[in-house]
Amino acid sequence: MTSATKPLTCILDEDYELFRDSIRAFGKTIADGYHRRALSDEFPHDIYARLAAQGLIGLGVSEAHGGQGADHLAQGLAVEELARHDFSAAYLVFAGTSGGAFLERFSREADELVPRFLRGELKTCLGLTEPGSGSDASAMRTFAEEVDGGWRLRGEKTSVTCVAEADMAVVFAKTTKGPTAFLVELDDPTVSRQRFQDPGVRPLGRGSISLDNTFVPERRLLGENGRGFHMVMNEFDFTRALLGLMCIGVAERAIEMTVGYTKERHTFGKPLSANQGVTFPIAEHLTQLEAARWLCYRSLSLRMADRPHTKEAAMIKWWVPQLAVRAIQDCIVLHGHVGFSDEMPLQAMLRDASAVLIGDGTAQIQKLIVAREVFGREAIGR
């Protein structure tokens, strides 16, 4: 193939650019309320309804179930652009991407539940982490006992985002065959919920779920008995790229604010932007974020091509949130004393991005995954 006929695969085509532009335009309509919402513990029902009306909840759900059937890269572009304007809104789309996919692919009631989910009438959350087992999902203690007509679940899940507002939870529990996924009604009297006091992503909230011999009917088994671990690990290879793009979006917004501020703020008779101590850090952060963006796009592209991408996804998860946090921290410093105040959104942006340092696995576990992919499990003793 000659250079004249070889497709340009390292740039987004017109369809993706138009989609990005449409999401950015929508994001601008909700941007003004981000600062106020970020300092509140109230769930943004109005924003959730608008996201659903735009078809952004369950963006990847097939057209057969009423979704848009967006591919993985388009879903990445959506959360990246939304995070520029409202990190929690981007997270709702991120969570909707996972929730919609689980319901469509694994629920026996998909025809009934997925349309409700897409309309914003049904909210779900993910119960995987436990108090005694964070990244080691295989060490879960929540147990599912098979009984007549279904299952009885006992145990506790923690670090569950949107737990206070969700109607159902995708809960992973061990059966005699291994980790298995179940769809649990959260208003069941045997289920109790507790909300944590987190500094970031406050409108969505995070908390725990306790299951006290909770009955789950057979139809609420998701996928196959004993195949839950494979289901969720495969999903992480996708969601880690989305989280990376969300971090890039919010960090670049902080940089845009800082560029504008340092051009207007004058000290010693000249704008702050006249100092290389101001402009060089910005240039460095933008360079690193651009490189990180294309690692995210590559990971999503590999997934779309049905090619291995566990290593790339883990690279994203350990590296990109750290880039974003450092960039936002520098932006705060470049704003001086006003950057340290909650009167500006920078502190909220920093807290929101910091949440991704932990969610979906810490940097330490991600580096272990990368090492395992490169050296092999036996060579590193894991």
Residue pairs with C-beta under 8 A, 6 or more apart in sequence:
10 294
12 20
12 77
16 73
16 74
16 77
19 74
19 77
19 78
20 77
20 81
23 56
23 77
23 78
23 81
23 82
24 81
24 84
26 54
26 82
27 81
27 82
27 84
27 85
27 86
27 89
28 85
30 47
30 50
30 85
30 86
30 89
31 84
31 85
31 86
33 47
33 86
34 85
34 86
34 87
34 88
34 89
34 345
34 348
35 344
35 345
35 348
37 44
37 47
37 86
37 88
37 203
38 87
38 88
38 202
38 203
38 345
38 348
38 349
38 351
38 352
39 202
39 342
39 348
40 202
40 203
41 202
41 203
41 205
42 203
43 162
43 164
43 165
43 203
43 204
43 205
44 88
44 89
44 92
44 203
47 86
47 88
47 89
47 92
48 57
48 92
48 120
48 123
49 120
51 57
51 89
51 92
51 93
51 96
51 120
52 118
52 119
52 120
53 120
55 67
55 68
55 118
56 78
56 82
56 93
56 96
57 92
57 93
57 96
57 100
57 117
57 118
57 120
58 67
58 96
58 97
58 99
58 100
58 101
58 103
58 104
58 114
58 117
58 118
59 67
59 68
59 70
59 74
59 75
59 78
59 93
59 96
59 97
59 100
60 67
60 68
60 69
60 70
60 71
60 72
60 75
60 97
60 100
60 101
61 67
61 68
61 69
61 100
61 101
61 104
61 114
61 117
61 118
62 69
62 104
63 69
65 104
65 110
65 111
65 114
65 115
65 118
66 114
66 115
66 118
67 100
67 104
67 114
67 118
70 78
71 304
72 238
72 241
72 300
72 301
72 303
72 304
73 297
73 300
73 301
73 304
75 93
75 97
75 242
75 300
76 241
76 242
76 245
76 296
76 297
76 300
77 245
78 93
79 90
79 91
79 93
79 94
79 97
79 242
79 245
79 246
79 249
80 90
80 245
80 246
80 248
80 249
80 293
81 249
82 89
82 90
82 93
82 246
82 249
83 90
83 245
83 246
83 247
83 248
83 249
83 250
83 253
84 249
84 250
84 252
84 253
85 253
87 201
87 246
87 250
87 349
87 352
87 353
88 201
88 202
88 203
88 204
88 352
90 246
90 249
90 250
91 161
91 201
91 204
91 246
92 162
92 204
94 239
94 242
94 243
94 246
95 124
95 125
95 126
95 161
95 162
96 117
97 239
97 242
98 126
98 235
98 239
99 117
99 124
99 125
99 126
99 170
100 114
100 117
100 118
101 235
102 124
102 170
102 181
102 222
102 231
102 235
103 110
103 113
103 114
103 117
103 124
103 183
104 110
104 114
105 223
106 181
106 222
106 223
106 231
107 113
107 114
107 183
107 222
108 219
108 220
108 221
109 219
109 220
113 122
116 122
117 123
117 124
122 167
122 168
123 162
123 165
123 166
123 167
123 168
124 166
124 167
124 168
124 169
124 170
124 183
125 160
125 161
125 162
125 163
125 166
125 168
125 169
125 170
126 160
126 161
126 169
126 170
127 157
127 160
127 169
127 170
127 171
127 172
127 184
127 209
128 137
128 140
128 157
128 172
128 232
129 137
129 157
129 158
129 159
129 160
130 139
130 140
130 141
130 142
130 155
130 156
130 157
130 158
131 156
131 158
131 208
132 139
132 141
133 139
133 140
133 141
134 159
134 362
135 361
135 362
135 365
137 172
137 179
137 229
137 232
137 233
138 179
138 229
140 155
140 172
140 173
140 174
140 179
141 155
141 174
142 153
142 154
142 155
142 156
142 157
142 171
142 172
142 173
142 174
142 211
143 153
143 154
143 155
143 173
143 174
143 175
144 151
144 152
144 153
144 173
144 174
144 175
144 180
144 182
144 216
145 151
145 152
145 153
145 154
145 175
146 175
146 176
147 215
149 217
149 218
150 215
150 216
150 217
150 218
150 220
150 221
151 173
151 175
151 182
151 215
151 216
151 218
151 221
152 213
152 214
152 215
152 216
153 171
153 173
153 182
153 184
153 211
153 213
153 214
153 216
154 211
154 212
154 213
154 214
155 173
155 210
155 211
156 208
156 209
156 210
156 211
157 169
157 171
157 208
157 209
157 211
158 207
158 208
158 209
159 206
159 208
159 358
159 359
160 169
160 206
160 207
160 208
160 209
161 201
161 204
161 205
161 206
161 359
162 204
162 205
162 206
163 169
163 186
163 193
163 195
163 205
163 206
163 207
163 208
163 209
164 193
164 195
164 205
164 207
165 204
165 205
166 186
167 185
167 186
167 187
168 183
168 184
168 185
168 186
169 183
169 184
169 186
169 209
170 181
170 182
170 183
170 184
170 222
171 181
171 182
171 183
171 184
171 209
171 211
172 179
172 180
172 181
172 182
172 228
172 229
172 232
173 179
173 180
173 182
173 211
174 180
175 225
175 226
177 225
177 226
178 226
178 227
178 228
178 229
179 226
179 228
179 229
179 232
180 221
180 222
180 223
180 224
180 225
180 226
180 227
180 228
181 221
181 222
181 223
181 228
181 231
181 232
182 216
182 220
182 221
182 222
183 216
183 220
183 222
184 191
184 209
184 211
184 214
184 216
184 220
185 191
186 193
186 209
188 214
188 215
190 211
190 212
190 213
190 214
190 215
191 209
191 210
191 211
191 212
191 214
192 209
192 210
192 212
193 207
193 208
193 209
193 210
194 207
194 208
194 210
195 205
195 206
195 207
196 205
196 206
196 207
196 208
198 205
198 206
198 355
199 351
199 354
200 348
200 350
200 351
200 352
200 353
200 354
200 355
201 351
201 352
201 355
222 228
222 231
223 231
236 313
236 360
236 361
237 299
237 303
237 309
237 310
237 313
238 300
238 303
238 313
239 360
240 299
240 313
240 314
240 316
240 317
240 360
240 361
240 366
241 296
241 299
241 300
241 303
241 312
241 313
241 316
243 316
243 317
243 320
243 321
243 356
243 359
243 360
244 292
244 295
244 296
244 316
244 317
244 320
244 321
245 293
245 296
246 356
247 320
247 321
247 323
247 324
247 325
247 353
247 356
248 289
248 292
248 293
248 296
248 320
248 323
248 324
250 324
250 328
250 349
250 352
250 353
251 285
251 289
251 323
251 324
251 327
251 328
251 353
252 286
252 289
253 349
254 327
254 328
254 331
254 346
254 349
255 282
255 285
255 286
255 289
255 327
255 331
257 331
257 346
258 282
258 330
258 331
258 334
258 335
259 273
259 282
261 272
261 334
261 335
262 271
262 272
262 273
262 278
262 279
262 334
263 271
263 272
263 273
264 271
265 271
265 272
266 272
272 278
272 334
273 279
278 334
281 330
281 334
282 330
282 334
285 323
285 326
285 327
285 330
288 323
288 327
289 323
289 324
289 327
292 316
292 319
292 320
292 323
295 312
295 315
295 316
295 319
295 320
296 316
296 320
298 309
298 312
299 309
299 312
299 313
299 316
302 308
302 309
302 312
303 309
310 369
310 373
311 369
311 370
311 373
311 374
314 361
314 366
314 367
314 369
314 370
314 373
315 366
315 370
317 360
317 361
317 363
317 366
318 362
318 363
318 364
318 366
318 367
318 370
319 363
321 353
321 354
321 356
321 357
321 363
322 357
322 363
324 353
324 356
325 350
325 353
325 354
325 357
328 346
328 349
328 350
328 353
329 350
331 339
331 346
332 339
332 340
332 346
332 347
332 350
333 339
335 344
335 346
338 344
339 346
339 347
340 347
341 347
342 348
357 363
361 369
368 380
368 382
371 380
372 380
372 382
